[in-house]
């Protein structure tokens, strides 16, 4: 959990650096995209078969993550 919070913070810092108020988008919406991107990228980068869940919902989640990881690589 702390790793995800750290990645979200990095995404927020990146959003602060790149934000341009002249583009007509609220900072909160802009930052949300960067935070989400950094967290998702971290999950895909550190995901392994050992972490596969046991419930149906967890299996669905990890199946979709595997598809996303294969699409990226």
Secondary structure, 3 states (H helix, E strand, C coil): CHHHHHHHHHHHHHHHHHCCHHHCCCHHHHHHHHHHHHHHHHHHHHCCHHHCCCCHHHHHHHHHHHHHHHHHC
